[in-house]
Amino acid sequence: MKIKALITPRSTLTLFPTSKYNNARLDELASKLSTFRNVNQEIDSQARADLSMMDEIQNSFGSMYSNLRNSSSRLARSMKAGNNIWKMVGVALAIFFLTYGLFKVF
């Protein structure tokens, strides 16, 4: 009851523009909050897309590493098995590059 006695018609008139102002400010804050939520959702979706792309890249590098390791082990085994073949390949490559270099210069 004391609260009703403190509010006079004059004070309600002065509070009314303040409540309009507060409502306007609340609407501004609501629109800003909506904008921030949209930006947050965009960032989240972009981060998820980047994470999936990085997972794909990691899988690709993993498979490339295993393929390279297998190829190098096969190359090492073949080099141990037949030295004559590698000597002939080396000589053939040397002759090829030598003749290519000679024809390129002249």
Contact map, one row per residue, 1 for C-alpha under 8 A:
1111100000000000000000000000000000000000000000000000000000000000000000000000000000000000000000000000000000
1111110000000000000000000000000000000000000000000000000000000000000000000000000000000000000000000000000000
1111111000000000000000000000000000000000000000000000000000000000000000000000000000000000000000000000000000
1111111100000000000000000000000000000000000000000000000000000000000000000000000000000000000000000000000000
1111111100000000000000000000000000000000000000000000000000000000000000000000000000000000000000000000000000
0111111100000000000000000000000000000000000000000000000000000000000000000000000000000000000000000000000000
0011111110110000000000000000000000000000000000000000000000000000000000000000000000000000000000000000000000
0001111111110000000000000000000000000000000000000000000000000000000000000000000000000000000000000000000000
0000001111111000000000000000000000000000000000000000000000000000000000000000000000000000000000000000000000
0000000111111100000000000000000000000000000000000000000000000000000000000000000000000000000000000000000000
0000001111111110000000000000000000000000000000000000000000000000000000000000000000000000000000000000000000
0000001111111111000000000000000000000000000000000000000000000000000000000000000000000000000000000000000000
0000000011111111100000000000000000000000000000000000000000000000000000000000000000000000000000000000000000
0000000001111111110000000000000000000000000000000000000000000000000000000000000000000000000000000000000000
0000000000111111111000000000000000000000000000000000000000000000000000000000000000000000000000000000000000
0000000000011111111100000000000000000000000000000000000000000000000000000000000000000000000000000000000000
0000000000001111111110000000000000000000000000000000000000000000000000000000000000000000000000000000000000
0000000000000111111111000000000000000000000000000000000000000000000000000000000000000000000000000000000000
0000000000000011111111100000000000000000000000000000000000000000000000000000000000000000000000000000000000
0000000000000001111111110000000000000000000000000000000000000000000000000000000000000000000000000000000000
0000000000000000111111111000000000000000000000000000000000000000000000000000000000000000000000000000000000
0000000000000000011111111100000000000000000000000000000000000000000000000000000000000000000000000000000000
0000000000000000001111111110000000000000000000000000000000000000000000000000000000000000000000000000000000
0000000000000000000111111111000000000000000000000000000000000000000000000000000000000000000000000000000000
0000000000000000000011111111100000000000000000000000000000000000000000000000000000000000000000000000000000
0000000000000000000001111111110000000000000000000000000000000000000000000000000000000000000000000000000000
0000000000000000000000111111111000000000000000000000000000000000000000000000000000000000000000000000000000
0000000000000000000000011111111100000000000000000000000000000000000000000000000000000000000000000000000000
0000000000000000000000001111111110000000000000000000000000000000000000000000000000000000000000000000000000
0000000000000000000000000111111111000000000000000000000000000000000000000000000000000000000000000000000000
0000000000000000000000000011111111100000000000000000000000000000000000000000000000000000000000000000000000
0000000000000000000000000001111111110000000000000000000000000000000000000000000000000000000000000000000000
0000000000000000000000000000111111111000000000000000000000000000000000000000000000000000000000000000000000
0000000000000000000000000000011111111100000000000000000000000000000000000000000000000000000000000000000000
0000000000000000000000000000001111111110000000000000000000000000000000000000000000000000000000000000000000
0000000000000000000000000000000111111111000000000000000000000000000000000000000000000000000000000000000000
0000000000000000000000000000000011111111100000000000000000000000000000000000000000000000000000000000000000
0000000000000000000000000000000001111111110000000000000000000000000000000000000000000000000000000000000000
0000000000000000000000000000000000111111111000000000000000000000000000000000000000000000000000000000000000
0000000000000000000000000000000000011111111100000000000000000000000000000000000000000000000000000000000000
0000000000000000000000000000000000001111111110000000000000000000000000000000000000000000000000000000000000
0000000000000000000000000000000000000111111111000000000000000000000000000000000000000000000000000000000000
0000000000000000000000000000000000000011111111100000000000000000000000000000000000000000000000000000000000
0000000000000000000000000000000000000001111111110000000000000000000000000000000000000000000000000000000000
0000000000000000000000000000000000000000111111111000000000000000000000000000000000000000000000000000000000
0000000000000000000000000000000000000000011111111100000000000000000000000000000000000000000000000000000000
0000000000000000000000000000000000000000001111111110000000000000000000000000000000000000000000000000000000
0000000000000000000000000000000000000000000111111111000000000000000000000000000000000000000000000000000000
0000000000000000000000000000000000000000000011111111100000000000000000000000000000000000000000000000000000
0000000000000000000000000000000000000000000001111111110000000000000000000000000000000000000000000000000000
0000000000000000000000000000000000000000000000111111111000000000000000000000000000000000000000000000000000
0000000000000000000000000000000000000000000000011111111100000000000000000000000000000000000000000000000000
0000000000000000000000000000000000000000000000001111111110000000000000000000000000000000000000000000000000
0000000000000000000000000000000000000000000000000111111111000000000000000000000000000000000000000000000000
0000000000000000000000000000000000000000000000000011111111100000000000000000000000000000000000000000000000
0000000000000000000000000000000000000000000000000001111111110000000000000000000000000000000000000000000000
0000000000000000000000000000000000000000000000000000111111111000000000000000000000000000000000000000000000
0000000000000000000000000000000000000000000000000000011111111100000000000000000000000000000000000000000000
0000000000000000000000000000000000000000000000000000001111111110000000000000000000000000000000000000000000
0000000000000000000000000000000000000000000000000000000111111111000000000000000000000000000000000000000000
0000000000000000000000000000000000000000000000000000000011111111100000000000000000000000000000000000000000
0000000000000000000000000000000000000000000000000000000001111111110000000000000000000000000000000000000000
0000000000000000000000000000000000000000000000000000000000111111111000000000000000000000000000000000000000
0000000000000000000000000000000000000000000000000000000000011111111100000000000000000000000000000000000000
0000000000000000000000000000000000000000000000000000000000001111111110000000000000000000000000000000000000
0000000000000000000000000000000000000000000000000000000000000111111111000000000000000000000000000000000000
0000000000000000000000000000000000000000000000000000000000000011111111100000000000000000000000000000000000
0000000000000000000000000000000000000000000000000000000000000001111111110000000000000000000000000000000000
0000000000000000000000000000000000000000000000000000000000000000111111111000000000000000000000000000000000
0000000000000000000000000000000000000000000000000000000000000000011111111100000000000000000000000000000000
0000000000000000000000000000000000000000000000000000000000000000001111111110000000000000000000000000000000
0000000000000000000000000000000000000000000000000000000000000000000111111111000000000000000000000000000000
0000000000000000000000000000000000000000000000000000000000000000000011111111100000000000000000000000000000
0000000000000000000000000000000000000000000000000000000000000000000001111111110000000000000000000000000000
0000000000000000000000000000000000000000000000000000000000000000000000111111111000000000000000000000000000
0000000000000000000000000000000000000000000000000000000000000000000000011111111100000000000000000000000000
0000000000000000000000000000000000000000000000000000000000000000000000001111111110000000000000000000000000
0000000000000000000000000000000000000000000000000000000000000000000000000111111111000000000000000000000000
0000000000000000000000000000000000000000000000000000000000000000000000000011111111100100000000000000000000
0000000000000000000000000000000000000000000000000000000000000000000000000001111111100000000000000000000000
0000000000000000000000000000000000000000000000000000000000000000000000000000111111100000000000000000000000
0000000000000000000000000000000000000000000000000000000000000000000000000000011111111100000000000000000000
0000000000000000000000000000000000000000000000000000000000000000000000000000001111111110000000000000000000
0000000000000000000000000000000000000000000000000000000000000000000000000000000001111111000000000000000000
0000000000000000000000000000000000000000000000000000000000000000000000000000000001111111100000000000000000
0000000000000000000000000000000000000000000000000000000000000000000000000000001001111111110000000000000000
0000000000000000000000000000000000000000000000000000000000000000000000000000000000111111111000000000000000
0000000000000000000000000000000000000000000000000000000000000000000000000000000000011111111100000000000000
0000000000000000000000000000000000000000000000000000000000000000000000000000000000001111111110000000000000
0000000000000000000000000000000000000000000000000000000000000000000000000000000000000111111111000000000000
0000000000000000000000000000000000000000000000000000000000000000000000000000000000000011111111100000000000
0000000000000000000000000000000000000000000000000000000000000000000000000000000000000001111111110000000000
0000000000000000000000000000000000000000000000000000000000000000000000000000000000000000111111111000000000
0000000000000000000000000000000000000000000000000000000000000000000000000000000000000000011111111100000000
0000000000000000000000000000000000000000000000000000000000000000000000000000000000000000001111111110000000
0000000000000000000000000000000000000000000000000000000000000000000000000000000000000000000111111111000000
0000000000000000000000000000000000000000000000000000000000000000000000000000000000000000000011111111100000
0000000000000000000000000000000000000000000000000000000000000000000000000000000000000000000001111111110000
0000000000000000000000000000000000000000000000000000000000000000000000000000000000000000000000111111111000
0000000000000000000000000000000000000000000000000000000000000000000000000000000000000000000000011111111100
0000000000000000000000000000000000000000000000000000000000000000000000000000000000000000000000001111111110
0000000000000000000000000000000000000000000000000000000000000000000000000000000000000000000000000111111111
0000000000000000000000000000000000000000000000000000000000000000000000000000000000000000000000000011111111
0000000000000000000000000000000000000000000000000000000000000000000000000000000000000000000000000001111111
0000000000000000000000000000000000000000000000000000000000000000000000000000000000000000000000000000111111
0000000000000000000000000000000000000000000000000000000000000000000000000000000000000000000000000000011111
